[in-house]
């Protein structure tokens, strides 16, 4: 009997591995994540672009990065594929209901359309009043290397939060509020305000001698310089904005 059970267990291993697919999070933790998030209303923590969802016309992508900076899906030649031009911006404080979390198990990957980021976790989001989910869902695509329940929730909190940031946004000067809602920058922004407008940087470089701080986003397309906690210069797709400190780092 023990031999039969052992053989059955060994035979089940390939099936279990196939079910796990490309997700690194164990199944019990995936179930806990669903319980923690699905059905709950959250607020956007940062401004996000709304873009097409690659070749899937039934969905929309939410991204805090510029679409041409994303590296979610590669062409056969290895070049990142642009999901499409932005069709709108959702500002911080936008309420969204989490319909479900979709992990890249073997079954889910097979069900997803080709030429979409099939091997990443997806979070399905709807406006709270779309209770019947009649509209196209917003999809928040997370990085594929998340391994635990806690790490997953931490990554989600970069974009979706339980506390409404609208009062914080409303306390900023009108010019800064308008810039954040348009995913734009203006001189004098604090690091928090830049986060809300452009999302989280890929790298932060501190320059002690000049007392400046440089933030960079993917491919170095967007760079911000902070001096004494205020934004003084940046580049946006090669176009300069503000002016970097005279003794500060070069944008190149």
ABEGO torsion letter per residue (X at the ends): XAAAAAAAAAAAAAAAAAAAEABABBAAAAAAAAAAABGBBBBBABBBBBBBBEABAABBBBBABBAAABBABBBAAGBBBBAEBBAEBBBBGBBBBBABBBBBBAAAAAABBBGBBAABBBBBBBBAABAAGABBBBBBBBBAABABAAAAAAAAAAABBABBAAAAAAABBAAAAAAAAAGBBBBGBBAAAAAAAAEBBABBBBBAAAGBBBBBBBGGABBBBBBGGBBABBBBGGBBBEBBBAABBBAX
